[in-house]
Amino acid sequence: MFFRIGFDRKFIFGAVALLIAALSLTMAPAARAVDAVPDVMPTGTETLLYSFGAGPTAGKCKLMDGANPRGSLTYVPGTGLLFGRTPTTTASGPGFGTIFHIMPNGSSYKVDNYFQGAKTDGNDPENSAMTLVGNVLYGTTVTGGKNDTGSIFSINDDGTGYSSPLLFDFPASGAKDYSAQPFSCFDEVGGLLYGMTSLGGKGGNGTIFTFDPSTSTFTRVYSFNGAQGLDPHGQLILDPNGKTFYGMTKSGGSAAVGAVFSFSMTCKASGKCKTKFKVVHNFTCSGNGFPTCAGGAGATPDHGTLVQSGTTLFGLTANGGKYGNGVVFSVQTNGKHFKILQHFGRPGSNDGINPLGSLLLDGSTLYGTTKSGGNKGHGSVFRINTDGTGYDRIWDFQGGPTDGQRPDDDVILIGNTLYGMTELGGQCGFGAIFALVPPP
């Protein structure tokens, strides 16, 4: 186990930060305060819990393990385990990905399943975290299954009982309910799993679907039409009202760089259902053009899932914003009061760049990661208040054999500790699982 301790001269840097912040407030209007954040060293205590591919002997790498995770972790309170997936493996054997578990203290790492690939099993599980329902975890693979269009699987919360055969193989092109390539997992409501696919549907632009694990019933309930969004890579969330889902698409919408939407469905006893879809917000791309969309108000949310507090939605975009490096944004559920809380990648700083995945909401604090930027260019963990104040880069990934590199999704919070994964870095370069205690 590797330990990394944050910078120990907090007093000096804190004094400098206060002085610079005071000068900034006298020189700039309050609306620009988030752009004047001083570039101080992040402070936090990080522990590298596990390096993918690391062997039992120091400095050695075993031949077969999960590799390059591009998702987040699921905590199971009942067993005390953290579960995750990797989209590939390190070397010999099936290279189609894994399901694994580990204790939050870094012990008891075990691969519970090696995916076998198309025709017989799933392939390439990516994005978000598996969904816990009771004592069962549900997830998807982007491809694989009988038609190589993706799959739905399950595994027990102790790592046993992987579903073989698969719970569901997504249909082939031309099938009645054709839906393909689910990048994220589910929101469970009343025993039904609600999810999205990036392809398929009537126009081929992606779908919203339900799946009933008790009956293995799959139903395509909405087809994205492009003009209102297409290619959803994220996950749905349910409003506390219990009626309305919110989500994002990576592209499509009025500027073709993504949209925030709401979706609801009411069904009669006869089984007939009526759906309602509404665009909450269209992301924009300025004249500087795709893909960075510098100067625009956020663009291309990449496998992002929204978080909600009251009637306010919060999310990330990978591109757009003042510098073209992504933003943190908020918007009301009725589409009003869209606001950028943070523009990433201020020139001349070591700020984070291109946030992928989702935010974590803890009280009035949002936590997230950026895939690059930071003082080594390997990504960062940040926090910001829900009102847009207090932006703080709390960890810069250092890469190399003793730290992770390129976090690709959100962090989760257990007690006072954040847990997450990086796609690269670690002892063998195949990525790592980390724990981070935020500074006070």
BADREN-800272 format. One record per residue (C-alpha): x, y, z. Coordinates in Angstrom, 2 decimals. Each point is the difference from the previous one (the first is absolute). Layout:
<nodes>
<node x="X" y="Y" z="Z"/>
...
</nodes>
This chain:
<nodes>
<node x="0.00" y="0.00" z="0.00"/>
<node x="1.30" y="3.42" z="-0.89"/>
<node x="-0.62" y="3.20" z="1.93"/>
<node x="0.19" y="3.53" z="-1.29"/>
<node x="-0.20" y="2.86" z="2.43"/>
<node x="-1.14" y="3.47" z="-1.04"/>
<node x="2.25" y="3.08" z="0.02"/>
<node x="0.95" y="0.80" z="3.58"/>
<node x="0.53" y="3.76" z="-0.22"/>
<node x="-3.72" y="0.80" z="0.07"/>
<node x="0.44" y="3.12" z="2.11"/>
<node x="2.28" y="1.70" z="-2.53"/>
<node x="-2.13" y="-0.84" z="-2.97"/>
<node x="-3.19" y="0.82" z="1.90"/>
<node x="1.33" y="3.47" z="0.80"/>
<node x="0.98" y="0.57" z="-3.61"/>
<node x="-3.41" y="-1.24" z="-1.14"/>
<node x="-1.80" y="2.40" z="2.33"/>
<node x="2.10" y="2.94" z="-1.16"/>
<node x="-0.56" y="-0.76" z="-3.68"/>
<node x="-3.71" y="-0.58" z="0.57"/>
<node x="-0.30" y="3.34" z="1.79"/>
<node x="1.73" y="1.81" z="-2.87"/>
<node x="-2.21" y="-1.81" z="-2.51"/>
<node x="-3.17" y="1.15" z="1.73"/>
<node x="1.09" y="3.64" z="-0.25"/>
<node x="0.86" y="-0.30" z="-3.69"/>
<node x="-2.81" y="-2.17" z="-1.41"/>
<node x="-3.78" y="-0.11" z="0.35"/>
<node x="-1.51" y="-2.81" z="2.05"/>
<node x="-1.33" y="-1.75" z="-3.10"/>
<node x="3.58" y="-0.69" z="-1.12"/>
<node x="1.26" y="-1.25" z="3.37"/>
<node x="0.14" y="-3.63" z="-1.12"/>
<node x="2.44" y="0.99" z="-2.76"/>
<node x="2.37" y="1.65" z="2.45"/>
<node x="0.68" y="-3.06" z="2.17"/>
<node x="3.71" y="0.02" z="0.93"/>
<node x="1.98" y="-2.99" z="-1.22"/>
<node x="1.10" y="-1.44" z="3.35"/>
<node x="1.25" y="-3.53" z="0.53"/>
<node x="-2.83" y="-2.40" z="0.81"/>
<node x="-0.13" y="-1.42" z="3.51"/>
<node x="-1.34" y="-3.41" z="0.89"/>
<node x="1.12" y="-3.44" z="1.09"/>
<node x="-0.12" y="-2.67" z="-2.70"/>
<node x="0.49" y="-3.76" z="0.30"/>
<node x="0.54" y="-2.23" z="-3.00"/>
<node x="-2.12" y="-3.01" z="0.94"/>
<node x="0.77" y="-2.21" z="-2.98"/>
<node x="1.97" y="0.05" z="-3.26"/>
<node x="-1.60" y="-2.08" z="-2.75"/>
<node x="2.35" y="-2.70" z="-1.19"/>
<node x="2.20" y="0.18" z="3.10"/>
<node x="1.35" y="-3.36" z="1.09"/>
<node x="0.57" y="-1.27" z="3.53"/>
<node x="3.70" y="0.88" z="-0.27"/>
<node x="1.03" y="3.63" z="0.24"/>
<node x="0.86" y="1.43" z="-3.40"/>
<node x="-1.52" y="-2.95" z="-1.87"/>
<node x="-3.11" y="-0.05" z="-2.17"/>
<node x="-2.13" y="-3.09" z="-0.30"/>
<node x="-1.11" y="-1.13" z="-3.42"/>
<node x="-3.74" y="0.15" z="0.38"/>
<node x="-2.18" y="2.58" z="1.76"/>
<node x="-2.49" y="2.72" z="-0.77"/>
<node x="1.40" y="3.07" z="-1.73"/>
<node x="-0.73" y="3.62" z="-0.91"/>
<node x="-3.28" y="0.62" z="1.90"/>
<node x="-2.30" y="2.61" z="-1.53"/>
<node x="-2.76" y="0.07" z="2.57"/>
<node x="-0.68" y="0.47" z="3.70"/>
<node x="-0.43" y="-2.16" z="3.07"/>
<node x="-3.05" y="-1.35" z="1.83"/>
<node x="0.06" y="-0.37" z="3.79"/>
<node x="-2.01" y="-2.84" z="1.53"/>
<node x="-0.71" y="0.75" z="3.67"/>
<node x="-1.19" y="-3.55" z="0.69"/>
<node x="3.31" y="-1.63" z="-0.89"/>
<node x="2.24" y="3.04" z="0.40"/>
<node x="1.42" y="-0.54" z="-3.50"/>
<node x="0.77" y="2.40" z="-2.82"/>
<node x="-0.92" y="-1.38" z="-3.44"/>
<node x="1.23" y="1.20" z="-3.36"/>
<node x="0.59" y="-1.02" z="-3.59"/>
<node x="2.79" y="0.32" z="-2.53"/>
<node x="-0.60" y="0.00" z="-3.78"/>
<node x="3.04" y="-2.15" z="-0.77"/>
<node x="2.70" y="-2.18" z="1.57"/>
<node x="3.75" y="0.28" z="0.26"/>
<node x="1.36" y="-2.81" z="-2.14"/>
<node x="-0.79" y="-3.69" z="-0.41"/>
<node x="-3.50" y="-1.42" z="0.10"/>
<node x="-3.25" y="1.78" z="-0.93"/>
<node x="0.56" y="3.68" z="-0.72"/>
<node x="-3.65" y="0.95" z="0.30"/>
<node x="-0.06" y="1.48" z="3.49"/>
<node x="-0.57" y="-0.98" z="3.61"/>
<node x="-2.19" y="0.41" z="3.08"/>
<node x="2.00" y="0.32" z="3.22"/>
<node x="-0.39" y="0.82" z="3.66"/>
<node x="2.28" y="1.45" z="2.66"/>
<node x="-0.30" y="1.13" z="3.60"/>
<node x="0.17" y="3.77" z="0.64"/>
<node x="3.30" y="-0.54" z="1.84"/>
<node x="1.54" y="-1.49" z="-3.17"/>
<node x="-0.11" y="-3.64" z="1.10"/>
<node x="-1.75" y="-3.05" z="-1.46"/>
<node x="0.19" y="1.02" z="-3.67"/>
<node x="-1.55" y="-2.68" z="-2.19"/>
<node x="-1.15" y="-0.31" z="-3.60"/>
<node x="-3.52" y="-1.45" z="0.14"/>
<node x="-0.53" y="-0.39" z="-3.73"/>
<node x="2.00" y="0.18" z="-3.20"/>
<node x="-2.31" y="0.91" z="-2.87"/>
<node x="0.26" y="-2.40" z="-2.93"/>
<node x="-1.08" y="2.27" z="-2.87"/>
<node x="-2.62" y="-0.14" z="-2.73"/>
<node x="-2.43" y="-2.86" z="-0.57"/>
<node x="0.35" y="-1.54" z="3.47"/>
<node x="0.61" y="2.94" z="2.34"/>
<node x="0.38" y="3.77" z="0.27"/>
<node x="2.91" y="2.15" z="-1.12"/>
<node x="1.32" y="3.43" z="1.00"/>
<node x="-1.91" y="1.19" z="3.10"/>
<node x="0.44" y="3.77" z="0.29"/>
<node x="-1.19" y="3.10" z="1.81"/>
<node x="-1.93" y="0.66" z="3.21"/>
<node x="-0.33" y="-2.64" z="2.72"/>
<node x="-1.92" y="-3.24" z="0.28"/>
<node x="-3.47" y="0.42" z="1.50"/>
<node x="-0.73" y="-1.69" z="3.34"/>
<node x="-3.55" y="-1.31" z="0.47"/>
<node x="-0.42" y="-2.02" z="3.19"/>
<node x="2.99" y="-2.31" z="0.08"/>
<node x="0.53" y="-0.08" z="-3.77"/>
<node x="2.13" y="2.25" z="-2.20"/>
<node x="-1.16" y="0.70" z="-3.56"/>
<node x="2.15" y="1.32" z="-2.83"/>
<node x="0.44" y="0.27" z="-3.75"/>
<node x="2.69" y="-0.61" z="-2.59"/>
<node x="0.35" y="2.28" z="-3.02"/>
<node x="0.41" y="-2.90" z="-2.39"/>
<node x="-0.04" y="-3.78" z="0.22"/>
<node x="-3.04" y="-2.19" z="0.37"/>
<node x="-1.47" y="-2.15" z="-2.76"/>
<node x="-0.24" y="2.91" z="-2.42"/>
<node x="3.12" y="1.88" z="1.16"/>
<node x="-2.25" y="2.99" z="0.77"/>
<node x="0.36" y="-0.08" z="3.79"/>
<node x="-1.35" y="-1.90" z="2.97"/>
<node x="-1.56" y="0.20" z="3.47"/>
<node x="1.53" y="-2.13" z="2.76"/>
<node x="-0.28" y="-0.45" z="3.76"/>
<node x="2.21" y="-1.19" z="2.85"/>
<node x="-0.66" y="-0.47" z="3.72"/>
<node x="1.30" y="2.56" z="2.47"/>
<node x="2.56" y="-2.48" z="1.37"/>
<node x="1.52" y="-0.58" z="-3.45"/>
<node x="-1.71" y="-3.32" z="-0.68"/>
<node x="-2.76" y="-0.99" z="-2.41"/>
<node x="1.01" y="1.78" z="-3.21"/>
<node x="-2.87" y="-0.32" z="-2.48"/>
<node x="0.95" y="-2.59" z="-2.55"/>
<node x="-1.78" y="-0.01" z="-2.36"/>
<node x="-0.43" y="3.75" z="-0.17"/>
<node x="-3.21" y="1.62" z="1.23"/>
<node x="-0.49" y="1.72" z="-3.35"/>
<node x="1.64" y="0.27" z="-3.41"/>
<node x="-0.76" y="3.29" z="-1.73"/>
<node x="-1.78" y="-0.54" z="-3.35"/>
<node x="1.62" y="0.00" z="-3.40"/>
<node x="-0.53" y="2.80" z="-2.49"/>
<node x="-3.42" y="-0.27" z="-1.58"/>
<node x="-1.61" y="-1.70" z="2.98"/>
<node x="-3.24" y="1.42" z="1.38"/>
<node x="1.56" y="1.46" z="3.15"/>
<node x="3.45" y="0.65" z="-1.50"/>
<node x="2.13" y="1.78" z="2.58"/>
<node x="3.76" y="-0.29" z="0.19"/>
<node x="3.14" y="0.90" z="1.93"/>
<node x="-1.04" y="1.02" z="3.51"/>
<node x="2.91" y="1.98" z="1.47"/>
<node x="-1.41" y="0.40" z="3.51"/>
<node x="-2.08" y="-1.92" z="2.51"/>
<node x="-3.40" y="0.61" z="1.57"/>
<node x="-2.39" y="1.85" z="2.23"/>
<node x="-2.29" y="-2.50" z="1.74"/>
<node x="-3.62" y="0.95" z="0.66"/>
<node x="-2.65" y="-2.41" z="1.20"/>
<node x="1.95" y="-3.06" z="-1.04"/>
<node x="0.64" y="1.32" z="-3.52"/>
<node x="3.47" y="0.97" z="-1.24"/>
<node x="-0.07" y="3.19" z="-2.10"/>
<node x="2.95" y="0.45" z="-2.36"/>
<node x="1.17" y="1.48" z="-3.28"/>
<node x="1.83" y="-1.20" z="-3.08"/>
<node x="2.22" y="2.19" z="-2.17"/>
<node x="-1.26" y="-1.56" z="-3.25"/>
<node x="-3.21" y="-1.51" z="-1.30"/>
<node x="-3.56" y="1.20" z="0.08"/>
<node x="-2.09" y="1.21" z="-2.89"/>
<node x="2.63" y="2.40" z="-1.30"/>
<node x="3.06" y="-1.81" z="1.29"/>
<node x="0.77" y="2.84" z="2.42"/>
<node x="-0.33" y="-1.92" z="3.25"/>
<node x="-2.80" y="-1.12" z="2.29"/>
<node x="-1.48" y="-0.02" z="3.48"/>
<node x="-1.09" y="-3.47" z="1.14"/>
<node x="-1.31" y="-1.94" z="2.96"/>
<node x="1.04" y="-3.48" z="1.09"/>
<node x="-1.84" y="-2.17" z="2.52"/>
<node x="2.52" y="-2.46" z="1.53"/>
<node x="-2.78" y="-2.11" z="1.49"/>
<node x="-1.47" y="-0.80" z="-3.42"/>
<node x="2.94" y="0.86" z="-2.31"/>
<node x="-2.33" y="2.42" z="-1.80"/>
<node x="1.72" y="2.70" z="-2.08"/>
<node x="-2.04" y="2.95" z="-1.31"/>
<node x="1.24" y="2.87" z="-2.12"/>
<node x="-1.99" y="3.01" z="1.22"/>
<node x="1.56" y="2.94" z="-1.87"/>
<node x="2.14" y="0.63" z="-3.09"/>
<node x="2.16" y="3.14" z="-0.10"/>
<node x="-0.60" y="2.02" z="-3.15"/>
<node x="3.28" y="1.89" z="-0.29"/>
<node x="-1.44" y="3.49" z="0.06"/>
<node x="-0.82" y="-0.54" z="3.67"/>
<node x="3.22" y="-1.84" z="0.75"/>
<node x="1.74" y="-3.19" z="-1.06"/>
<node x="2.70" y="-2.43" z="1.14"/>
<node x="-0.68" y="-0.07" z="3.76"/>
<node x="3.00" y="-1.40" z="1.89"/>
<node x="-1.19" y="0.80" z="3.50"/>
<node x="-2.55" y="-1.24" z="2.47"/>
<node x="-3.51" y="1.14" z="0.90"/>
<node x="-0.87" y="1.45" z="3.41"/>
<node x="-3.47" y="0.14" z="1.54"/>
<node x="-1.36" y="3.23" z="1.43"/>
<node x="-1.08" y="-0.27" z="3.68"/>
<node x="-3.55" y="0.48" z="-1.28"/>
<node x="0.27" y="-3.59" z="-1.22"/>
<node x="-1.38" y="0.82" z="-3.43"/>
<node x="2.66" y="1.72" z="-2.12"/>
<node x="3.38" y="-1.23" z="-1.20"/>
<node x="2.82" y="2.31" z="-1.04"/>
<node x="2.96" y="-0.79" z="-2.21"/>
<node x="2.48" y="1.31" z="-2.57"/>
<node x="1.05" y="-0.86" z="-3.51"/>
<node x="3.57" y="0.30" z="-1.26"/>
<node x="-1.03" y="1.55" z="-3.30"/>
<node x="-3.08" y="1.11" z="-1.88"/>
<node x="-2.21" y="2.85" z="1.11"/>
<node x="-0.24" y="3.39" z="-1.67"/>
<node x="3.80" y="0.45" z="-0.23"/>
<node x="0.86" y="-3.71" z="-0.43"/>
<node x="2.14" y="0.00" z="3.17"/>
<node x="-2.43" y="-1.54" z="2.44"/>
<node x="-3.05" y="0.76" z="2.11"/>
<node x="-1.55" y="-0.38" z="3.45"/>
<node x="-3.45" y="-1.60" z="-0.15"/>
<node x="-2.88" y="-1.17" z="2.12"/>
<node x="-2.05" y="-3.15" z="-0.58"/>
<node x="-3.10" y="-1.42" z="1.61"/>
<node x="-2.30" y="-2.92" z="-0.68"/>
<node x="-3.47" y="-0.86" z="1.25"/>
<node x="-1.54" y="-3.41" z="-0.62"/>
<node x="-3.57" y="-1.26" z="0.23"/>
<node x="-1.12" y="-3.35" z="1.39"/>
<node x="-0.34" y="-1.19" z="-3.60"/>
<node x="3.74" y="0.39" z="-0.43"/>
<node x="-0.21" y="2.99" z="-2.33"/>
<node x="2.50" y="2.69" z="0.91"/>
<node x="0.23" y="3.68" z="-0.85"/>
<node x="3.42" y="1.67" z="-0.03"/>
<node x="0.99" y="3.64" z="0.29"/>
<node x="3.42" y="1.27" z="-1.09"/>
<node x="1.22" y="3.57" z="0.37"/>
<node x="3.31" y="1.75" z="-0.66"/>
<node x="0.98" y="1.83" z="3.18"/>
<node x="3.14" y="1.62" z="-1.43"/>
<node x="1.97" y="-0.07" z="-3.26"/>
<node x="3.78" y="0.30" z="0.29"/>
<node x="1.68" y="2.39" z="-2.40"/>
<node x="3.12" y="0.23" z="-2.12"/>
<node x="1.42" y="3.41" z="-0.84"/>
<node x="1.51" y="1.11" z="-3.29"/>
<node x="3.34" y="-1.49" z="1.08"/>
<node x="-1.49" y="-3.32" z="-0.95"/>
<node x="-0.22" y="-3.62" z="0.95"/>
<node x="1.40" y="-1.89" z="1.86"/>
<node x="1.36" y="2.40" z="2.62"/>
<node x="-2.79" y="2.59" z="-0.45"/>
<node x="2.12" y="2.57" z="1.83"/>
<node x="-2.07" y="2.95" z="1.13"/>
<node x="-3.23" y="-1.98" z="0.00"/>
<node x="-2.11" y="-0.79" z="3.04"/>
<node x="1.03" y="-3.63" z="0.33"/>
<node x="-0.03" y="-2.78" z="-2.60"/>
<node x="0.03" y="-3.82" z="-0.36"/>
<node x="-0.70" y="-1.47" z="3.44"/>
<node x="1.94" y="-3.27" z="-0.25"/>
<node x="-1.74" y="-2.90" z="1.82"/>
<node x="-1.21" y="2.47" z="2.60"/>
<node x="-2.78" y="-0.55" z="2.47"/>
<node x="-1.75" y="2.93" z="1.61"/>
<node x="-0.39" y="0.56" z="3.75"/>
<node x="-2.95" y="1.86" z="1.49"/>
<node x="-0.60" y="2.21" z="3.02"/>
<node x="-3.55" y="1.28" z="0.33"/>
<node x="-0.95" y="1.36" z="-3.42"/>
<node x="3.60" y="0.48" z="-1.13"/>
<node x="1.95" y="-2.38" z="-2.23"/>
<node x="3.82" y="-0.05" z="-0.03"/>
<node x="2.27" y="-1.53" z="-2.60"/>
<node x="3.25" y="0.08" z="-1.97"/>
<node x="0.94" y="0.48" z="-3.63"/>
<node x="3.31" y="-1.22" z="-1.40"/>
<node x="0.36" y="2.94" z="-2.38"/>
<node x="-1.24" y="3.55" z="-0.41"/>
<node x="0.20" y="2.79" z="2.50"/>
<node x="2.24" y="3.03" z="-0.14"/>
<node x="3.14" y="-2.02" z="-0.74"/>
<node x="-1.50" y="-2.97" z="-1.84"/>
<node x="1.00" y="-2.39" z="2.78"/>
<node x="-3.40" y="-0.73" z="1.53"/>
<node x="-2.23" y="1.42" z="2.71"/>
<node x="-1.99" y="-0.71" z="3.14"/>
<node x="-3.54" y="1.26" z="-0.54"/>
<node x="-3.34" y="0.26" z="1.73"/>
<node x="-3.48" y="0.37" z="-1.47"/>
<node x="-3.49" y="-0.05" z="1.44"/>
<node x="-2.18" y="-3.01" z="-0.79"/>
<node x="-2.29" y="2.31" z="-1.99"/>
<node x="2.93" y="1.06" z="-2.19"/>
<node x="0.43" y="3.46" z="1.50"/>
<node x="3.07" y="1.61" z="1.56"/>
<node x="2.74" y="-1.96" z="-1.75"/>
<node x="3.25" y="1.00" z="1.69"/>
<node x="3.64" y="-0.93" z="-0.44"/>
<node x="1.54" y="-0.57" z="3.42"/>
<node x="3.55" y="-0.67" z="-1.18"/>
<node x="1.96" y="0.34" z="-3.26"/>
<node x="2.81" y="-2.58" z="-0.04"/>
<node x="3.52" y="0.48" z="-1.33"/>
<node x="0.77" y="3.64" z="0.64"/>
<node x="3.11" y="0.81" z="-2.12"/>
<node x="3.20" y="0.28" z="1.98"/>
<node x="-1.31" y="-2.16" z="2.83"/>
<node x="0.19" y="-3.69" z="0.87"/>
<node x="-3.76" y="-0.26" z="0.11"/>
<node x="-1.84" y="-3.17" z="-0.92"/>
<node x="-1.01" y="-0.53" z="-3.63"/>
<node x="-2.86" y="-1.93" z="-1.61"/>
<node x="-2.14" y="-1.45" z="2.80"/>
<node x="-1.49" y="-3.36" z="-0.91"/>
<node x="-2.78" y="-1.84" z="1.74"/>
<node x="-2.12" y="1.38" z="2.78"/>
<node x="-0.04" y="2.05" z="3.15"/>
<node x="-0.44" y="-1.16" z="3.58"/>
<node x="-2.30" y="2.16" z="2.12"/>
<node x="0.66" y="0.05" z="3.75"/>
<node x="-2.11" y="2.61" z="1.77"/>
<node x="0.85" y="3.25" z="-1.74"/>
<node x="3.32" y="-1.27" z="-1.42"/>
<node x="0.56" y="-1.49" z="-3.44"/>
<node x="2.98" y="-2.30" z="-0.67"/>
<node x="1.28" y="-1.10" z="-3.40"/>
<node x="3.05" y="-0.94" z="-2.06"/>
<node x="1.74" y="1.24" z="-3.15"/>
<node x="1.74" y="-2.39" z="-2.36"/>
<node x="2.99" y="2.31" z="-0.53"/>
<node x="1.48" y="3.18" z="1.37"/>
<node x="1.41" y="0.38" z="3.49"/>
<node x="3.64" y="0.65" z="0.76"/>
<node x="1.15" y="-3.08" z="-1.97"/>
<node x="-2.67" y="0.03" z="-2.69"/>
<node x="-1.37" y="-3.34" z="1.23"/>
<node x="-3.36" y="1.18" z="1.31"/>
<node x="-1.44" y="1.26" z="3.25"/>
<node x="-2.70" y="-0.30" z="2.64"/>
<node x="-1.87" y="3.22" z="0.78"/>
<node x="-2.79" y="1.34" z="2.17"/>
<node x="-2.27" y="3.02" z="-0.30"/>
<node x="-2.99" y="1.31" z="1.90"/>
<node x="-3.41" y="-0.25" z="-1.61"/>
<node x="-0.19" y="3.80" z="-0.20"/>
<node x="3.21" y="0.09" z="-2.08"/>
<node x="2.31" y="1.18" z="2.77"/>
<node x="2.93" y="-1.78" z="1.60"/>
<node x="1.45" y="-1.77" z="-3.05"/>
<node x="2.99" y="-2.03" z="1.21"/>
<node x="2.22" y="-2.51" z="-1.76"/>
<node x="0.54" y="-2.46" z="2.85"/>
<node x="2.24" y="-2.55" z="-1.74"/>
<node x="2.26" y="-0.06" z="-3.05"/>
<node x="0.76" y="-3.49" z="-1.29"/>
<node x="3.73" y="-0.56" z="-0.39"/>
<node x="-0.05" y="-3.06" z="-2.26"/>
<node x="2.90" y="-2.42" z="-0.06"/>
<node x="0.19" y="-3.14" z="2.15"/>
<node x="-1.16" y="1.62" z="3.27"/>
<node x="-3.10" y="1.90" z="-1.07"/>
<node x="-2.86" y="-0.15" z="-2.45"/>
<node x="-0.45" y="1.88" z="-3.26"/>
<node x="-3.10" y="1.07" z="-1.96"/>
<node x="-3.10" y="-0.50" z="2.16"/>
<node x="-2.87" y="-0.74" z="-2.32"/>
<node x="-3.09" y="0.23" z="2.19"/>
<node x="-1.33" y="1.20" z="3.34"/>
<node x="1.09" y="-0.65" z="3.57"/>
<node x="-2.20" y="-1.45" z="2.74"/>
<node x="0.00" y="0.95" z="3.69"/>
<node x="0.19" y="-2.46" z="2.90"/>
<node x="0.31" y="1.72" z="3.36"/>
<node x="2.53" y="2.78" z="-0.51"/>
<node x="1.82" y="-1.67" z="-2.90"/>
<node x="-0.41" y="0.26" z="-3.77"/>
<node x="0.59" y="-3.14" z="-2.07"/>
<node x="0.56" y="-0.22" z="-3.74"/>
<node x="2.03" y="-1.48" z="-2.85"/>
<node x="2.43" y="1.19" z="-2.64"/>
<node x="0.32" y="-1.44" z="-3.48"/>
<node x="3.81" y="0.15" z="-0.03"/>
<node x="2.87" y="0.18" z="2.46"/>
<node x="0.72" y="-2.23" z="2.96"/>
<node x="2.77" y="-2.55" z="0.36"/>
<node x="-0.59" y="-1.64" z="-3.37"/>
<node x="-1.50" y="2.90" z="-1.95"/>
<node x="-3.42" y="-1.67" z="-0.28"/>
<node x="-1.82" y="2.36" z="2.35"/>
<node x="-0.66" y="0.12" z="3.71"/>
<node x="-2.59" y="0.19" z="2.77"/>
<node x="0.54" y="2.89" z="2.38"/>
<node x="-1.34" y="1.43" z="3.25"/>
<node x="0.19" y="3.71" z="0.76"/>
<node x="-0.74" y="1.81" z="3.25"/>
<node x="-0.95" y="3.58" z="-0.97"/>
<node x="1.62" y="2.85" z="1.91"/>
<node x="-2.13" y="1.79" z="2.59"/>
</nodes>
